[in-house]
Amino acid sequence: MTIENNAFRNCSNLTTVNFSSKSNIKTIKSYSFDGTAIKEVFLPNNVVDVQAFPKGVEIITYKE
């Protein structure tokens, strides 16, 4: 599964992203979360390609 370019761009009320550790997400493309208020993102360890998150976002990876 892929989160495409600009998927959540300018969703200014979005503050936290928490994907399940069992999620099938493999790729998060550029600008997916630009213009949001996200401060932290919780990613499963099977995500293999993160193209970009806005500056200041803390990326936390689940450990299995």
C-alpha positions in Angstrom: 0.0 0.0 0.0 1.2 3.5 -0.8 0.2 6.9 0.5 0.3 9.0 -2.6 1.7 12.5 -3.1 -0.3 15.3 -1.5 -2.7 12.7 0.1 -3.2 14.8 3.3 -1.7 18.0 2.1 -3.2 21.1 3.8 -5.3 19.1 6.2 -4.5 21.6 8.9 -6.4 19.9 11.7 -4.4 16.7 11.3 -2.0 16.5 14.4 -1.0 12.9 14.8 -0.7 9.9 12.5 -0.7 6.5 14.1 -0.6 3.5 11.7 -1.2 0.1 13.2 1.9 -2.1 13.6 0.0 -4.6 11.3 -0.5 -2.0 8.5 0.3 -2.9 5.0 1.8 0.5 4.2 5.1 0.3 2.4 5.6 3.8 0.9 4.8 7.3 1.9 5.3 9.7 -1.0 6.4 13.3 -1.1 4.2 16.1 0.2 1.7 13.6 1.7 1.5 15.5 5.0 2.7 19.0 4.0 0.5 21.7 5.5 -0.7 19.6 8.4 -0.2 20.2 12.1 1.5 16.8 12.6 4.2 16.7 15.3 4.7 12.9 15.5 4.1 9.9 13.3 3.9 6.3 14.4 5.0 3.9 11.6 5.1 0.2 11.4 8.6 -1.2 10.7 7.5 -2.6 7.3 7.5 0.9 5.8 10.4 0.9 3.5 10.2 4.2 1.6 9.4 7.5 3.3 10.1 10.3 0.8 9.4 13.2 3.1 7.7 14.6 6.2 7.5 18.3 7.1 10.4 19.6 9.2 9.9 19.1 13.0 7.9 15.9 12.7 9.1 13.1 15.0 9.0 9.7 13.3 8.5 6.8 15.7 8.9 3.3 14.4 7.2 0.3 16.0 9.6 -2.4 17.1 8.3 -6.0 16.7 
